[in-house]
Amino acid sequence: MSLIKNLNPGNCAAIAIDCLNTFMKADGFLSISNYQQQVKGLKAQDVQAQIDQVAKRTGELRRFLYDQEVPHVQFQDAHVIESIHGKRFHSLEITREGEEADFLRTFPPHALLEKNRRFGTYDQQAIEEITIPYKKQVLIRWFDSQMPAEATLSPKTELIFLKDDFCMSPGSPFIHQLFWELRRQGRFNLIVFGVCDEICNLRNVLLMLAAIFNVVYVEDCTYPLDPDKRDIAINYLKNFNPLGDGSTGHFQVASAKEVSDHFSS
């Protein structure tokens, strides 16, 4: 079964995961290129050049899908720490002062909300390359008591879900409402891009597959934190749901060109 052949603007949605300055820019607090230089011994400039190409392709594909009237959703890390937000607030995936990150369950402070928690800092915000001009954006913050009334899933409104964990569950109390609305509209096919393959992408895509959504994973619009774990993560997703017989909860890798060529045909 080819998921791409069955895609149309009425049965799919596009989901960008953590396409944020903190990960995808060289000066980010949790910069992928700096991590790979320090931990893997790779040249930061070479890695950053690759990430910049991923960012460019992702932006082009998002704007193309917007023109095709495909609804857009973003999942974004949006963390809090005691030193800024008070002792009542500290993200469970963020190390406290004096602690060492294990880069599995805990990470250094990154993607932080500003002091009043209303918006993200520059480090937390999405990279400029993926901006869709003239699109209405609605923030759905994990600490709010309910979703905004204007948070409707539609081709002209981009929903931005802030999450306080790797994964939307438990990172946001509103993921079930998004999944419910996707089901109600018959949008069982999700086009996914973002970072990082073996961390936030893996966990969120597993959530989608377990909820019986099909996932088209745009591989050249994703990137790993640890390049040695990229293929392992993608293969795990490929083999996650054999019970669906390739028709429900199905995972398929594609390129940005393959997706755009299908919608253009």
C-alpha positions as CSV (number, residue, x, y, z in Angstrom):
1,M,0.0,0.0,0.0
2,S,1.3,3.5,-0.9
3,L,0.1,6.1,1.4
4,I,1.3,8.9,-0.9
5,K,-1.0,7.8,-3.7
6,N,-4.0,8.1,-1.5
7,L,-3.2,11.6,-0.1
8,N,-5.6,14.5,-0.9
9,P,-6.2,17.8,0.8
10,G,-9.3,16.5,2.4
11,N,-7.9,13.4,4.1
12,C,-4.5,14.6,5.5
13,A,-2.8,17.2,7.7
14,A,0.8,18.3,8.0
15,I,2.6,18.2,11.3
16,A,5.9,19.9,12.1
17,I,7.7,18.6,15.2
18,D,10.1,20.9,17.1
19,C,11.4,22.9,14.1
20,L,12.8,25.4,16.6
21,N,15.8,27.7,16.8
22,T,17.0,25.8,19.9
23,F,17.7,22.7,17.8
24,M,18.2,23.9,14.2
25,K,20.3,27.0,14.6
26,A,24.0,27.0,15.5
27,D,23.4,29.4,18.4
28,G,20.5,27.4,19.9
29,F,20.7,26.3,23.5
30,L,20.5,22.7,22.3
31,S,22.0,23.1,18.9
32,I,22.2,19.8,17.0
33,S,25.3,20.9,15.1
34,N,27.1,21.9,18.3
35,Y,26.1,18.6,20.0
36,Q,27.3,16.5,17.1
37,Q,30.7,18.4,17.1
38,Q,31.2,18.0,20.9
39,V,29.9,14.4,21.3
40,K,30.4,12.8,17.9
41,G,33.5,14.7,16.7
42,L,31.8,16.0,13.5
43,K,32.4,19.4,12.0
44,A,29.7,21.8,13.2
45,Q,29.8,23.8,10.0
46,D,29.2,20.7,7.9
47,V,26.3,19.5,10.1
48,Q,24.8,23.0,10.2
49,A,24.9,23.2,6.4
50,Q,22.9,20.0,6.2
51,I,20.4,21.2,8.8
52,D,20.0,24.5,6.8
53,Q,19.1,22.4,3.8
54,V,16.5,20.5,5.8
55,A,15.0,23.8,7.0
56,K,14.8,25.1,3.5
57,R,13.1,22.0,2.1
58,T,10.7,21.9,5.1
59,G,9.7,25.5,4.5
60,E,9.2,24.9,0.8
61,L,7.1,21.8,1.4
62,R,5.0,23.5,4.1
63,R,4.2,26.5,1.9
64,F,3.4,24.1,-1.0
65,L,1.0,22.1,1.1
66,Y,-0.6,25.3,2.4
67,D,-1.3,26.3,-1.2
68,Q,-2.9,22.8,-1.6
69,E,-5.2,23.7,1.4
70,V,-3.7,21.1,3.7
71,P,-4.2,22.0,7.4
72,H,-1.0,22.7,9.3
73,V,-0.1,21.8,13.0
74,Q,3.1,22.4,14.9
75,F,4.2,20.6,18.1
76,Q,6.8,22.7,20.0
77,D,8.8,22.2,23.1
78,A,8.0,25.1,25.5
79,H,9.8,24.5,28.8
80,V,9.9,26.2,32.2
81,I,12.7,26.2,34.8
82,E,12.9,27.3,38.5
83,S,15.4,30.1,38.0
84,I,13.1,31.9,35.7
85,H,9.6,30.8,36.5
86,G,9.8,30.0,40.2
87,K,10.0,26.7,42.2
88,R,6.5,25.6,41.2
89,F,7.7,25.3,37.6
90,H,10.3,23.0,36.3
91,S,10.1,20.8,33.2
92,L,10.7,17.2,33.9
93,E,13.0,16.7,30.9
94,I,15.2,19.7,31.9
95,T,18.1,19.3,34.3
96,R,18.2,21.3,37.4
97,E,21.3,23.3,38.5
98,G,24.2,20.9,39.3
99,E,22.6,18.0,37.4
100,E,24.1,16.3,34.4
101,A,22.0,15.6,31.3
102,D,21.8,12.1,30.1
103,F,20.4,13.1,26.7
104,L,17.9,10.3,26.9
105,R,15.4,11.5,29.5
106,T,17.0,14.8,30.6
107,F,18.5,17.6,28.6
108,P,20.1,21.0,29.3
109,P,17.7,24.0,29.5
110,H,16.3,24.8,26.1
111,A,13.2,26.1,24.3
112,L,12.2,28.1,27.4
113,L,9.1,30.3,27.8
114,E,9.6,33.9,28.7
115,K,9.3,35.0,32.3
116,N,5.5,35.4,32.3
117,R,5.0,32.2,30.3
118,R,2.9,34.0,27.7
119,F,5.2,33.4,24.7
120,G,8.4,31.6,23.9
121,T,11.8,33.1,23.9
122,Y,13.7,33.4,20.7
123,D,15.4,30.0,21.4
124,Q,11.9,28.4,21.8
125,Q,10.4,29.9,18.6
126,A,10.1,28.2,15.2
127,I,12.8,28.8,12.7
128,E,12.0,31.5,10.2
129,E,12.5,29.2,7.2
130,I,9.2,27.3,7.9
131,T,7.0,30.4,8.1
132,I,3.8,30.4,6.1
133,P,3.0,34.0,5.1
134,Y,-0.5,35.3,5.9
135,K,-1.5,32.3,7.8
136,K,-3.5,32.7,11.0
137,Q,-1.6,31.1,13.9
138,V,-3.3,30.0,17.2
139,L,-1.1,29.1,20.2
140,I,-2.4,26.2,22.4
141,R,-0.4,26.3,25.6
142,W,0.1,23.3,27.8
143,F,-0.6,25.3,31.0
144,D,-3.9,26.9,29.9
145,S,-7.2,25.5,31.3
146,Q,-8.7,25.0,27.9
147,M,-8.0,25.4,24.2
148,P,-8.7,28.8,22.6
149,A,-12.1,29.1,21.0
150,E,-10.4,30.0,17.7
151,A,-8.3,26.8,17.6
152,T,-10.1,25.2,14.7
153,L,-8.4,22.7,12.4
154,S,-8.7,24.3,9.0
155,P,-6.5,25.0,5.9
156,K,-6.2,28.7,6.8
157,T,-5.4,28.3,10.5
158,E,-2.1,26.9,11.8
159,L,-2.4,25.3,15.3
160,I,0.7,25.5,17.4
161,F,0.7,23.2,20.4
162,L,3.2,24.0,23.1
163,K,4.4,20.9,25.0
164,D,6.3,20.5,28.2
165,D,7.8,17.1,27.3
166,F,9.4,15.2,24.4
167,C,6.0,13.9,23.4
168,M,2.6,15.6,23.2
169,S,1.4,13.0,25.7
170,P,2.1,13.8,28.5
171,G,3.4,17.2,27.2
172,S,0.0,18.7,26.5
173,P,-3.4,18.0,27.9
174,F,-5.0,18.9,24.5
175,I,-3.6,16.2,22.2
176,H,-6.8,14.2,22.5
177,Q,-8.8,17.1,21.2
178,L,-6.6,17.4,18.1
179,F,-6.8,13.7,17.4
180,W,-10.6,13.7,17.9
181,E,-10.9,16.6,15.4
182,L,-8.6,14.9,12.9
183,R,-10.8,11.8,13.1
184,R,-14.0,13.8,12.8
185,Q,-12.8,15.4,9.6
186,G,-11.5,12.1,8.2
187,R,-7.9,13.2,8.2
188,F,-6.3,9.9,9.0
189,N,-3.1,10.6,7.0
190,L,-0.4,12.8,8.7
191,I,2.5,14.2,6.8
192,V,5.3,14.6,9.4
193,F,8.6,16.5,9.4
194,G,10.9,18.0,12.1
195,V,13.6,17.0,14.6
196,C,15.0,14.9,16.1
197,D,14.4,11.5,14.6
198,E,15.2,9.4,17.6
199,I,13.7,11.7,20.3
200,C,10.7,13.9,19.7
201,N,9.9,12.5,16.2
202,L,10.0,8.9,17.4
203,R,7.8,9.5,20.5
204,N,5.2,11.6,18.7
205,V,5.0,9.4,15.6
206,L,4.5,6.4,17.9
207,L,1.6,8.3,19.4
208,M,0.1,8.9,16.0
209,L,0.5,5.3,14.9
210,A,-0.9,3.9,18.2
211,A,-4.0,6.2,17.6
212,I,-4.4,4.4,14.2
213,F,-3.3,7.4,12.0
214,N,-1.1,6.7,9.0
215,V,2.2,8.6,8.8
216,V,4.1,9.8,5.8
217,Y,7.5,10.6,7.2
218,V,9.3,13.1,5.0
219,E,12.8,11.8,5.6
220,D,14.7,14.6,4.0
221,C,12.8,17.1,6.1
222,T,13.9,15.4,9.4
223,Y,17.3,15.3,11.2
224,P,18.7,13.3,14.2
225,L,20.5,14.5,17.3
226,D,22.7,11.5,17.2
227,P,23.3,10.4,13.6
228,D,24.1,6.8,14.7
229,K,20.5,6.5,16.0
230,R,18.6,7.8,12.9
231,D,18.2,4.6,11.0
232,I,17.4,2.6,14.2
233,A,14.6,5.0,15.0
234,I,13.1,5.0,11.5
235,N,13.3,1.2,11.2
236,Y,11.5,1.0,14.6
237,L,8.7,3.1,13.3
238,K,8.5,1.1,10.1
239,N,8.0,-2.1,12.1
240,F,5.8,-0.7,14.8
241,N,2.3,-1.7,13.7
242,P,2.2,-4.9,11.5
243,L,-1.3,-5.6,12.9
244,G,-2.7,-2.8,10.7
245,D,-2.0,-4.9,7.6
246,G,-0.5,-1.7,5.9
247,S,-3.8,0.1,5.9
248,T,-4.2,1.5,9.5
249,G,-1.5,2.9,11.7
250,H,0.8,2.6,8.6
251,F,4.2,4.3,8.4
252,Q,5.9,5.2,5.1
253,V,9.0,7.1,4.4
254,A,8.9,9.6,1.5
255,S,10.9,12.5,0.2
256,A,9.7,16.1,-0.1
257,K,9.8,15.8,-3.9
258,E,7.6,12.6,-3.8
259,V,5.0,14.4,-1.7
260,S,4.9,17.6,-3.8
261,D,5.0,15.6,-7.1
262,H,1.9,13.6,-6.0
263,F,-0.1,16.8,-5.2
264,S,1.0,18.4,-8.4
265,S,-0.1,15.4,-10.6
